[in-house]
Amino acid sequence: MPGQSYVPGSGSVDAIHSRHRIIRQRFMLSGRTHGVFSCETCFALFLVSGRIKGLPELRSIPIDLTLLFLALSWCVLGWEIVSGRLKPLRFTLPVVLMLLFCEYAAVSLFWSSLDAINIDKLARFLLLTAFSFFAACILGQDQVRRQRLVNALLWMSLAIVFYYLHYRYILGIDTMSQYWIDRDLEGGDNYLEYGAHASIVFMILLPIAVFSSWKQMMFAAVGASMALFALLSVGGRGPLVAAVAAIPLLGIVLLVRRRNFPPAWGRLAGFGALIVVIGMIGLAASGRSTDESLAQFHTLHRFQTELSGENTGSLDLRAEGRAFAFRQWLARPVFGWGIGQFRVEDTVLMYPHNLPLEILMEMGLVGACLFFGIPAAALVQCWTIARQASARWSDIAMVLLFVTSLCWEMTVAGYLADDRIFFAYLGMVIGAPTAVQRAREAR
């Protein structure tokens, strides 16, 4: 009645609707805030900070972005755990093995040459790389947070690819040497990093196209076409190979899943057809001949020169480094030479570009036995995720990112002091079984 105040439970429809509207508004605001200003976004910024702080626009910042986002990630993760919104790390066997590997790496410093390079590598490994693994494990224990982290990596990688395309095709700067890191003084112009993020974009958009709606598939095809164009033109061979390898890997996942088998294959075929059509339209719209367009694809040119034997200097240098690491490991097979010792003895290559040989040479069979049980357990978990019919597209993207990165690290890449993106993939996969187990316990 008029003038009568609302009492909870009295059945006032207007009051109930008002309360529901306020709750929905708060929920929507909270969701948007969590999507943009979340611990997953902060952690993703930490993962890519080493690749963006060399940008000309960010070089003048007096604060090291890696350390800034590292400290923010610590604070945000700690607050989330203390407030109860995030579960603490569960000590599974792979987590224990990683702890033991970190301890052994610290101990191995004492039988190294104790050069400043050894100390620097140990500090960077423990502070940056190992933290990436444990933080990703914590976030990987929650399905929603895993998806947020994959989303954050997608958007940040898209931003980096757009940055490259802007300088290359809008400003007309074909080489980044005058705007990027000096190759002779600081180790390269980071063309591989552009390619690495283009590969991330392609591999995340691939399962989105297959497991989402047709409308999302069309948007994913546009983004994947842009990433593929960057991969062909940036000059990085490995990221292009990894992105292409993700396609048959996804096919294996579809064979294992078996659920919705024909529609998934149809969407994968439609996705590939859309990329071809978009590429043909882009080629026609550029107004250039086929030869002129192919001349812009530096990655294909590098493949051609290496396969023909015209320019194999990069591959030869890495092969010599791997051979040197293998010989050094045979000299001290059990305990190795100590962390960071390869860079002390080879100041040109600095690391053997092969994670197994790096670990064997510096930490011997003991370090290798401690470490390689972790990716082995992650591969088993990837198989489990692939077989789950209820797995989301973000989990499939996580599997693609980890498996392709693992193959890359085991062959022509790997550096423990700066492998935090790979270790983050590893941590997310390792944390996934804990999420499943806790969900079962909650039932």
C-alpha positions, 0 to 999 in steps of 0.5 A, a space after each residue: 500500500 502507499 506509504 508502506 515501507 518494504 520489508 524483506 520477504 513481504 513480496 514488493 515486486 518493485 523493490 525486488 526488481 530494484 535490488 536485482 537491477 543493482 546486483 546485475 549492474 554491480 556484477 557487470 561492472 565487476 566482470 568488466 573490471 576483472 576482464 581488464 584489470 585482473 591478475 591474469 592481465 598483470 601476469 600476461 604483461 609481465 610475460 611480454 614485458 621483456 619484448 615491449 620495453 625495447 620499443 622506441 616509445 617505451 625506452 625513455 621510461 625510467 622504470 624497468 617494465 619487467 620488474 614493475 609487472 613482476 612486483 605487481 604480479 606478486 602483490 596481486 596474486 598474494 592479495 587474491 590468495 589471502 582474500 580467498 578468491 584464488 586457491 594456493 598452490 597445490 604441491 603435486 609431483 611436477 611442482 615438487 620436481 620444479 622446486 628441486 630443480 630450482 634448488 639444484 640450479 642454485 647449488 650448481 652455481 658453486 661449482 661454476 666459475 662464479 662469474 657475474 654471468 653465472 650469478 645473473 643467469 641464476 637470478 633471472 631464472 629464479 626471479 623471472 622464469 621459475 616465478 612464471 611457472 609457479 604463478 601460471 600453476 596457481 592461475 591454471 588451477 581455475 578454469 575461468 582464470 586459465 581462459 582469461 590468461 589465454 585471452 590476455 595473451 591473445 590481445 597483447 600479441 595482437 597489439 604487438 603484431 599490429 605494431 609491427 604491421 604499422 611500422 612495416 606497411 604504414 610508415 614504410 620501415 622495412 628493417 627495424 634496425 634504426 628503431 629497434 635493438 642494435 643487433 651487434 650491441 644487444 643481440 638482435 632486432 627481435 624479428 623473432 619476437 614479432 614472429 613469436 607473437 604472430 604465431 601465438 595469435 594464429 594458434 589461439 584463433 585456430 581453436 576459436 574458429 573450430 569450437 566457436 560459432 560461424 560468426 566468430 570463425 569469420 573474425 578469427 579467419 581475419 585475425 589469423 590471416 593478418 598473423 600469417 601475413 606477418 609470419 611470412 614477412 617478418 623473417 622468423 622461420 621457427 614461428 612460422 613452422 610452429 604456427 603451421 604445425 599447430 594445424 595437424 596438431 589440432 587435427 590430432 586433437 579432433 581425432 582424439 575427441 571424436 565428439 562433434 567430429 564432422 562439424 569440427 572438421 567442416 569448420 577447420 576446412 572453412 577456416 582454411 578456405 577463408 584464409 585463402 580467400 582473404 589472402 587472394 583479396 589482399 593480394 588483388 587489393 595491393 595492386 602489386 604483381 605476384 613477384 613484388 608481393 612475394 618479395 615482401 615475404 622475407 621468411 620464405 626468402 630465408 627458407 629458400 637461401 638456407 635450403 639452397 645452401 646460399 646462406 646457412 650461417 645462422 644454422 651453422 653457428 647454432 649447430 656448432 654451439 650444440 656440438 660444443 655443449 654436447 662435448 662439454 657435457 661428456 666431460 662432466 656428465 653427472 653434475 655439469 659445469 654449473 648454471 650459466 657456464 655456457 655463456 661464460 665459455 661462448 660469448 658469441 652464441 651465449 646459449 646452445 639454442 637447445 634446452 636439453 643440451 643447455 641443461 645437460 651441459 650446465 646441470 648434468 644428468 641430475 638436473 635433466 632427470 629433475 626437469 624433464 619429468 615436468 614436461 613429461 607429466 604435462 604431455 600426459 595432461 595434454 592428452 587428457 585434455 584432448 580426450 575431454 569432450 567438455 574441454 573449452 577452446 582455451 584449453 585446446 589453445 593451451 595445448 597447442 601453445 605448449 606442445 609446439 613451444 616444447 618442440 621448439 625448445 627441444 630442438 632449436 631454442 631454449 634459454 633458462 634465463 629468459 624462457 618465462 612464456 614457455 614456462 608459463 605454458 608449462 605451468 598452466 598445463 600442470 595446474 589443470 589437473 588440480 582444477 579438475 580434482 578440486 571440481 570433483 571434490 566440490 561435488 
